[in-house]
Amino acid sequence: MRGVTGRLMLLDTASLYFRAYFGVPDSVKAPDGTPVNAVRGLLDFIDRLVKDHRPDELVACMDADWRPQWRVDLIPSYKAHRVAEEHETGPDEEEVPDTLSPQVPVIEAVLDALGIARVGVADYEADDVIGTFTAHAKGPVDIVTGDRDLYQLVDDARGVRVLYPLKGVGTLQTTDEAWLREKYGVDGRGYADLALLRGDPSDGLPGVPGIGEKTAAKLLTEFGDLAGILAAVDDPKAKLTPSQRKRLDEARPYLAVAPTVVRVAADVPLPEVSTGLPRTPRDPAALEELAERWGLGGSLQRLLTTLGA
């Protein structure tokens, strides 16, 4: 993949359409009465993001597999509580609200007709696609997500920041290393270690019993990273309480595999795509048909105006 040199904006698309779905009333419907609140909400989000942040390149990153088997093999509890239906072959189905699932193919069709690059890679989550685009980028990167896991990519030296929606996308928290240090006591590189030590019930990550966020941050400040903490467990002179030493020692099997599960991949085989911001729709006829069929009205028109500006 060529290195992107302009300002690249990466959308954690599912995270944003989930927010749109819950933030826009389901009384927003297509002419046939089908709810399109997630579709229109996402278009409004993208319009606002492009207007406010003027990226040169834009990629809608998708979950081709929201719960990859290689992560489950290492930590079986990973996202297990979100599984609606298991499949012998292919990804498990995620529990998604009834009226959201039918809107996802519409979102995909609209993005494709607009010409906004949409990338999902088999066996990987959107986070991994984002991690790989970020690793290849030569210029600044804005990652738009409601998922704190991606704080691990924040890197001031490379101009990588996370724009985290607090209310819609009108209010975004700009997450840089200064913000991370103030909030969590770690920088971007340290966030993944903090997350795996602390655990994360929403992702089914057990963490180390008795090691909460504050203790994890203190240990990382003291010993640098996870490898430094584990070296301290083996060093009788290291400043660890007996209970911390015992708990960390007992958690070694988990700590051996957790980094692979928690850290986003940076080596996903990305397809060749045109990431430039489209000024005009790629397929105007298809877009017109979609707009009429789903009643996309002002949301789509506003975005087309912004893209053309």
FISE-802255 format. One record per residue (C-alpha): residue in three letters; x, y, z. Coordinates in pm, whole numbers, padded with zeros to 5 digits, always signed. Example, Ala and Ser with C-alpha at 12.3 -4.5 7.8 and 13.67 -1.06 7.14 Angstrom:
! FISE-802255
ALA+01230-00450+00780
SER+01367-00106+00714
! end
This chain:
! FISE-802255
MET+00000+00000+00000
ARG+00131+00343-00088
GLY+00200+00573+00208
VAL-00065+00841+00242
THR+00101+01182+00267
GLY-00192+01422+00326
ARG-00415+01437+00635
LEU-00576+01093+00657
MET-00906+01040+00839
LEU-00990+00682+00938
LEU-01347+00604+01042
ASP-01423+00317+01279
THR-01743+00281+01081
ALA-01938+00034+01296
SER-01862+00234+01611
LEU-02001+00546+01437
TYR-02315+00388+01288
PHE-02396+00231+01629
ARG-02376+00581+01778
ALA-02587+00721+01497
TYR-02845+00446+01549
PHE-02883+00525+01919
GLY-02849+00902+01872
VAL-03103+00954+01592
PRO-03468+00858+01663
ASP-03598+00553+01475
SER-03888+00768+01355
VAL-03642+00867+01076
LYS-03769+00631+00806
ALA-03754+00551+00435
PRO-04070+00607+00226
ASP-04169+00241+00286
GLY-04146+00286+00666
THR-03807+00113+00714
PRO-03594+00291+00978
VAL-03289+00464+00824
ASN-03172+00650+01137
ALA-02826+00486+01133
VAL-02780+00558+00760
ARG-02879+00923+00782
GLY-02701+00972+01115
LEU-02376+00835+00971
LEU-02402+01061+00663
ASP-02453+01359+00897
PHE-02148+01246+01100
ILE-01928+01225+00789
ASP-02054+01563+00666
ARG-01963+01727+00997
LEU-01623+01554+01016
VAL-01522+01656+00664
LYS-01649+02012+00719
ASP-01471+02059+01053
HIS-01145+01870+00992
ARG-01091+01887+00613
PRO-00906+01557+00561
ASP-00727+01502+00228
GLU-00798+01129+00240
LEU-01081+00933+00403
VAL-01131+00561+00465
ALA-01439+00396+00615
CYS-01281+00098+00796
MET-01509-00205+00839
ASP-01524-00516+01059
ALA-01491-00804+00811
ASP-01470-01016+01127
TRP-01569-00848+01455
ARG-01436-01144+01663
PRO-01143-01304+01477
GLN-01079-01669+01557
TRP-00706-01608+01615
ARG-00796-01375+01904
VAL-01058-01619+02043
ASP-00803-01906+02029
LEU-00579-01706+02264
ILE-00852-01570+02497
PRO-01179-01767+02456
SER-01379-01507+02653
TYR-01292-01238+02394
LYS-01623-01065+02306
ALA-01801-01395+02389
HIS-02094-01218+02560
ARG-02178-01036+02234
VAL-02224-01351+02023
ALA-02581-01390+01895
GLU-02512-01700+01686
GLU-02205-01918+01642
HIS-02101-02048+01300
GLU-01875-02347+01226
THR-01740-02168+00919
GLY-01713-01793+00888
PRO-01747-01524+01155
ASP-01994-01555+01445
GLU-02291-01320+01433
GLU-02282-01025+01670
GLU-02586-00928+01873
VAL-02715-00620+01691
PRO-03050-00439+01734
ASP-03317-00576+01493
THR-03363-00253+01303
LEU-02990-00179+01269
SER-02879-00495+01081
PRO-03084-00418+00764
GLN-02932-00067+00751
VAL-02571-00187+00725
PRO-02591-00300+00357
VAL-02755+00035+00275
ILE-02466+00221+00445
GLU-02216+00014+00245
ALA-02397+00077-00085
VAL-02417+00453-00022
LEU-02046+00480+00069
ASP-01955+00285-00245
ALA-02175+00501-00470
LEU-02026+00816-00316
GLY-01675+00686-00380
ILE-01564+00691-00015
ALA-01304+00415+00026
ARG-01448+00128+00232
VAL-01202-00132+00357
GLY-01259-00452+00552
VAL-01018-00746+00544
ALA-01114-01110+00612
ASP-01014-01235+00960
TYR-00953-00881+01091
GLU-01144-00616+01283
ALA-01177-00254+01171
ASP-00927-00166+01449
ASP-00661-00373+01270
VAL-00735-00205+00936
ILE-00703+00132+01114
GLY-00376+00020+01278
THR-00228-00081+00943
PHE-00332+00236+00757
THR-00185+00436+01048
ALA+00143+00242+01033
HIS+00177+00317+00659
ALA+00073+00684+00671
LYS+00342+00943+00603
GLY+00134+01240+00720
PRO-00099+01320+01013
VAL-00382+01079+01097
ASP-00720+01146+01260
ILE-00889+00828+01388
VAL-01261+00877+01455
THR-01393+00617+01695
GLY-01608+00565+02003
ASP-01376+00278+02102
ARG-01103+00364+02354
ASP-00896+00061+02243
LEU-00760+00278+01963
TYR-00599+00520+02211
GLN-00299+00286+02180
LEU-00228+00438+01835
VAL-00199+00798+01961
ASP+00146+00930+01875
ASP+00224+01304+01896
ALA+00554+01271+01709
ARG+00373+01126+01407
GLY+00062+01347+01436
VAL-00170+01054+01515
ARG-00466+01147+01733
VAL-00806+01001+01817
LEU-01123+01207+01775
TYR-01363+01053+02025
PRO-01731+01155+01993
LEU-01877+01274+02325
LYS-02213+01386+02188
GLY-02285+01314+01823
VAL-01978+01434+01635
GLY-02042+01799+01710
THR-01846+01753+02033
LEU-01527+01554+01982
GLN-01262+01489+02244
THR-00924+01533+02076
THR-00710+01262+02232
ASP-00336+01329+02218
GLU-00057+01210+02446
ALA-00096+01501+02690
TRP-00465+01410+02737
LEU-00379+01041+02782
ARG-00111+01116+03041
GLU-00348+01338+03236
LYS-00635+01089+03224
TYR-00456+00753+03247
GLY-00094+00829+03336
VAL+00036+00662+03016
ASP+00109+00763+02657
GLY-00033+00594+02346
ARG+00226+00317+02349
GLY+00146+00239+02714
TYR-00233+00232+02670
ALA-00251-00128+02538
ASP-00050-00254+02838
LEU-00276-00056+03073
ALA-00586-00204+02907
LEU-00470-00565+02926
LEU-00360-00533+03290
ARG-00684-00359+03393
GLY-00906-00581+03175
ASP-01213-00474+02982
PRO-01552-00637+03050
SER-01697-00492+02727
ASP-01441-00697+02529
GLY-01443-01000+02760
LEU-01083-00936+02873
PRO-01033-01063+03229
GLY-00728-00851+03319
VAL-00516-00929+03624
PRO-00734-00974+03936
GLY-00671-00697+04187
ILE-00488-00473+03935
GLY-00718-00181+03854
GLU-00653+00115+03629
LYS-00463+00325+03884
THR-00240+00037+03996
ALA-00171-00058+03634
ALA-00071+00303+03555
LYS+00159+00316+03862
LEU+00327-00011+03763
LEU+00380+00113+03408
THR+00526+00442+03535
GLU+00757+00248+03766
PHE+00866-00032+03529
GLY+00811+00112+03180
ASP+00604-00156+03008
LEU+00460-00506+03052
ALA+00800-00670+02996
GLY+00948-00444+03266
ILE+00669-00535+03509
LEU+00720-00909+03451
ALA+01096-00865+03499
ALA+01017-00694+03832
VAL+00808-00994+03940
ASP+01127-01204+03907
ASP+01341-00946+04087
PRO+01308-00977+04467
LYS+01444-00620+04508
ALA+01177-00463+04283
LYS+00918-00244+04456
LEU+00610-00466+04433
THR+00376-00555+04717
PRO+00360-00928+04796
SER+00000-00944+04665
GLN+00092-00763+04340
ARG+00385-01000+04286
LYS+00164-01304+04351
ARG-00120-01186+04128
LEU+00106-01092+03838
ASP+00294-01422+03869
GLU-00032-01621+03865
ALA-00151-01421+03563
ARG+00151-01514+03347
PRO-00045-01747+03112
TYR-00294-01463+03042
LEU-00019-01199+03014
ALA+00167-01417+02761
VAL-00122-01404+02512
ALA-00306-01081+02600
PRO-00073-00845+02408
THR-00148-01023+02079
VAL-00522-00994+02147
VAL-00525-00634+02272
ARG-00275-00470+02038
VAL-00414-00381+01699
ALA-00244-00544+01402
ALA-00020-00325+01187
ASP+00038-00578+00909
VAL-00307-00643+00761
PRO-00292-00718+00384
LEU-00473-00404+00268
PRO-00624-00390-00081
GLU-00516-00116-00320
VAL-00783+00154-00284
SER-00816+00517-00380
THR-00836+00699-00046
GLY-00873+01053-00181
LEU-01181+01247-00072
PRO-01431+01219-00360
ARG-01539+01558-00499
THR-01819+01402-00707
PRO-02001+01067-00664
ARG-01839+00759-00816
ASP-02178+00628-00932
PRO-02433+00913-00954
ALA-02712+00691-01095
ALA-02680+00435-00814
LEU-02664+00715-00556
GLU-02980+00877-00693
GLU-03162+00543-00678
LEU-03045+00483-00319
ALA-03145+00837-00215
GLU-03495+00787-00352
ARG-03542+00430-00230
TRP-03427+00509+00126
GLY-03533+00873+00156
LEU-03186+01004+00234
GLY-03288+01362+00158
GLY-03102+01644+00330
SER-02841+01419+00495
LEU-02705+01307+00158
GLN-02742+01649-00007
ARG-02546+01821+00271
LEU-02263+01568+00242
LEU-02252+01604-00139
THR-02231+01983-00101
THR-01949+01952+00156
LEU-01752+01703-00058
GLY-01787+01928-00363
ALA-01682+02244-00178
! end
